Amino acid sequence: MSLAALSLVLDRLRVRWYRWRFGLGAVAAGCRIGQRARFVGNCRGISLGRGVHIGDGALLVCAGDGAVIALGDSSIVHPYAVLDTGPNGSIRSGRSLSVNPFCVIYGHGGLSMGDYVRIAAHSIIIPANHVFSALDKPIAKQGLTKQGITIGSDVWIGGGARILDGVRIGDGCVVAAGSVVTKDVPPRAVVGGVPARLLKFRGPSDAVSSP
């Protein structure tokens, strides 16, 4: 048996082992899962595309029979990042997603990401909000609103950013570190601040918006 053929056999065995060990719904060729990575809940709702890497100590929670985590080819969830669908929520990405250490990515109202999304360390994405209008009832018992979040392709989200429910981020955007995004971001925009505002658009003109 040639070295290439042996490598292919070993990869197939590894994929079968991952599916059996963690109860995952789908694992494509070339995937790697760290020793202390954890998969919780409806693990059959978790699918990993070709060449996906799940880092040591990462946590993927698929909460409920209808919950889905679907990571596209060549995606990386770095050590100690958390992906949590919330009750029957969903987290879906295109190819080459990168979720860096200590990010918390939720999917309560649905999170959809395109190709080549980069999410820097300590960022939080939460497609849900607490209802807090009633004063005679604890906030924890007033339920949630869930609009969902959509992030386009070729997006860079800087360290410690917060992306809040109902937001749509267009293709080619940059979100500055520490920003809190509460409104839609148009394609190729660079935004920053709390709350985030338009700083400029990407491109050779380097056009700057008015304050």
N, C-alpha and C positions, 0 to 999 in steps of 0.2 A: 504494500500500500504506500502511495506517495505521501509526502509530508502535507501537501494541500488536501488530499483526500482524508487523511487522519485528522487534520484541523477541522474539516467540515463535519466529520463524525462527532468529534468532541463538542463542537458548538451545538449540534442537534441534541446531544445528551444533556448539555448544560441547560438548554431551553426547556427540555422536558423536566429536568430537575427543578427549575424555577417554578414552572407551572404546578408541579406536584407539591413542592415545599410550601409555596405561598398561596396556592389555590387561585392563581391569576387567570383571567379570562383569555388573554392572548399575549404571547411573548414571541417576538420575531427574532430572526437570526442576529447574532452579534451583540445581544444585550449583556450587560454586566450589572450585578446587584451586589452592593456592599454587604459585608457580614452582619452588621448590626442594623441594616435597613429593616423597617417594619411596615407591614401592610395590614390594615385593620378594617373590619366590617365586611361589606359585600365585595370581596376580592375578585369575584368573577366579573365585576363591572370595571376592572382595571385592565387596560390594554397598553402594551409597550411596543412601539414600532421598531423597525430595524435599527440596531446599533444604539439603543437607548441605554444610558448609564444612570443608575440610581446609587447615590453615594452612601457611604458608611454613616449610619445614624439618621438617615432621612426617614420621614414618616409620611405615608400615604394613607389617608382615611377615606373610605368610600362608604358613606353612611346611608344605608337604606337600599331596598331592592331595586329602586329606580336610579340610584346614583351611578355616575360614570366618571372615570378618569381615563382619558385617551391621550397619550403622548406620541407625537409624530416622530418620524425617523430622526436619528442622530441627536435627540434631545438629551439634556443632562440635568438631573436634579442633584445638586451638590450636597455634601454632608450637612446634616442637621437642618435642612429645609423641611417645611411642612406643607403638604397639599391636603386640604380637607374639604370635601364636597359640601358639608352640612347636610341636613336631612334631604335625601333624594335630589341633591344638586348635581352640577356637572362642571368639570374642568376639561377643556379640550384645547389641544394645541396643534399647530402645523409642525413642520420639520424644524429641527435645530433650535428648539427652545433651550434657554439656559436659566435655571433658577439657582441663584447663588446661596451660600450658607446663611441660615437663620432667617430666610424669608418665610412668610406665612401667606399662603395663597388659598383663598376660600372659593367655594363654588355654589353657595346657597341659591342664588337666583340665576345661576348659569354664567360661566366665564368662558369666553371663546377667544383664542389667540391665533394669529397667523404664523407665518414662517419667520425665522430668525429674530425672535423676540428675546431680548436680553434684560434680565431682572436682577439688579445688583443686590448685595447683601442687606439684610434687615428691612427689606421692603414688605409692605402689606397690601394685599388686594382683597377687597371685601364687597361682593355683590349682594349686600343686604343692609338694612338699617333697622334699628329698634323703633317701634312706635312708642311715643312718650307723652301723648296729648292728655291722657287722663291723669288727674291728680289723686284719685281715690283708689288707685291700683298700682302695685309695684311695676316699674318699667319692665322687669323680667317677665311679667305676665301679660303684657300688652301686645305681644306678637311682633312680627317682622314685616317690613315691606321688602320685596325682592324684584328689582327691575333687571338685574343682570349687567354685565360689563363686557364690552367688545374691544379687543386690542388688535390693530391691524398687523401687517408684516413689517419687518425691518424697523423695530421699535426698541429704543434703549431707555430703560427706566433706571434712574440713578439710585444710589444707596439711600436707604431709609425713606423712600417715597411712599406715599399712601394714595391708593386709587380707590375712590369711593363709589357706591352703588349708582347705577344709571349712566355711567360715563362711557362714551365711545371715543377711542383714541385712533386716529387715522394712521395710514401707512407712513413710514418714514419719520415718525416723531421722536423727539428726545424730551424726556421728563427729568429735570434737574434734581440732583440729590436733595433730599429733605422736603420735597414739594408735597402738597396735599391737593390732589386733582379732584375737583368737585363738579366740573363742567366738561362738555365735549371738547376735544382737541382736534383741530383740522389737520389734514395730511401735511407732512413735512414741517410741522411747527415745532419750535423749541419753547417749552414752558417751564416756569419755575416760580417758587414762592408759596406762601400760605395765606389764602388759597392760591393755587397756581394761576398765573396769567401769561399771556403771550409775550415772549421776549423777542423772537424773530422767526423767520422761516429759513430753513436750510436751503442752501444753493449758492452759486458763485456770486450773486449780488449781495449776499449777507444782509438782506434788508432787515432793518430794525423797526419795530412797531413804535408808535407814539405811546408815552406813559399813560 
